[in-house]
């Protein structure tokens, strides 16, 4: 019979698995702060949508000036690619601001600190 290097319910070094530890409550779990945070997130996304449309139109105008009418498919693909890339960047940045601004990062940091402390046997 093979010997396992870990005990059941604990990892190899005697620490509990992350799923075994209780997680600190995030401020996003409270309804008032969550409502405010998600409203702020949606407002940022609206600004990013406007910015992506303006940037895509500016680049299309620049392409038109340099290349002229190449193909309608070139302009459609460029507009979609640039617009979606700017929206993806904005969404990820807004999520970063959401998690940092609400204290969600601190709740995860506290979880990591609790997990890394050795337990007395």
Secondary structure, DSSP 4 states (H G I P E B T S, - for coil): -PPPSS-TTB-TTSPBPGGGSPPPPPGGGSHHHHHHHHHHHHHHHHHHHHHHHHHHHHHHHHHHHHH-S--HHHHHHHHHHHHHHHHHHHHHHHHHHHHHHTTHHHHHHHHHHHHHSPPP-
